[in-house]
Amino acid sequence: MGPLAQIEAFVLTSILGIVAGLIFDVYQAVIRGIRIKRCPQYFLDVSVWIFMILIIGLALLLINQAEIRAYVFIALLAGAIFYFRCVSGFIRQPIDLFGKAAARSLRWLWRLLKKPFQYIKTWLTMQFRQRIATPEDPEDID
């Protein structure tokens, strides 16, 4: 890999760091809007990091055939730092608005998906109570 190819890989990996910072920033805005408890948040945090590792791994596969060198980590870190120091302040308001809209959409989707399970739970509870209230064999009444 020549010097020009390494510079190109460094620049593209820096852009990848900026994108990773943006994804992390959007995730934080959505989490602030949802206000969930700790246990589900741990699961979501791990899920986001797995997603980020996959995205970064696939991008590095395209950028430099997944060759891991010190400058790759430096470029990722430099891109993320650049995003949070220089870019994040300018797009904070649109990201927060997107986070609130995504949180509302996720709450609506959760309520929509939760309804069938609530109906099933209610139906099963009623069936269980009817079983207990009425004896199965009429001869047991004596």
Secondary structure, 3 states (H helix, E strand, C coil): CCHHHHHHHHHHHHHHHHHHHHHHHHHHHHHHHHCCCHHHHHHHHHHHHHHHHHHHHHHHHHHHCCCCCHHHHHHHHHHHHHHHHHHHHHHHHHHHHHHHHHHHHHHHHHHHHHHHHHHHHHHHHHHHHHHHHCCCCHHHHC
